[in-house]
């Protein structure tokens, strides 16, 4: 149980050259590295298996074994999945016993995903030990409704597996800070890299409060080098819970009808 604090990690992966074994081997080594750093929950980026889409089911089995061997909660990132001959962009939450305890499908498809997959429509919150988590898949983070719905449903940390190009990096980092601030929820956002097109810069956004003024600011931990790396941070769940409770209590949903009109 994570009553007070939790250690989280964003696992930054390159679009690897070589065989499937090379790609999964790198991912598994970083999962182990995160676990050795006492990380409770780690997250992989979006479409890190894009060149091995036919191996997604195999990768889930490999990652499940890694979660069990390393006793870690693991968000599989997001990849094309093909249940019942239907394609989704899908992210799974794996428990430390290797079981699949959650599935979040991407709701807002981006670019050529629209021709290859079906959009999800459910907003899920999962129990990971003593913490409630939500998964926001890349482009879903652009739409404020997604993170707000998950926060209202009780999510205490959001994981945002992403595949962000260099030209979209600054807006992406801004979105992450804004979503964390407006919902008072920490965010863990791994990105893939393959310079110069994909720059990495995986990030964790926590919250800190200035005691004198009461102003809440984003506390950012980020990777600056484009490389296979793990960025980890300790999240104070109690502080985030208090800040979120105070902020969401001031909502006036009876005036928001035009949002869905």
Buried (B, 14 or more C-beta within 10 A) or exposed (E): EBEEEBBBBBBBBBBBEEEBEEBBBBBBEBBBBBBEEEBBBBBBBBBBBEBBBEBBEEBBEBBBEBBBBBEBBBBBBBBBBBEEEEBBBBBBBBBBEBEBEBBBBBBBBBEEBEEEBBBBEEBBBBEBBEBBBBBBBBBBBBBBEBBBBBBBEEBBBBBBBBBBBBEBBEEBBEBBBBBBBEBBBBBBBBBBBBEEEBBBBBBBBBBEBEEEEEEBEBBBBBBEEBEBBBBBBBBBBEBBEEBBEEBEEEEEEEEEEEEEE
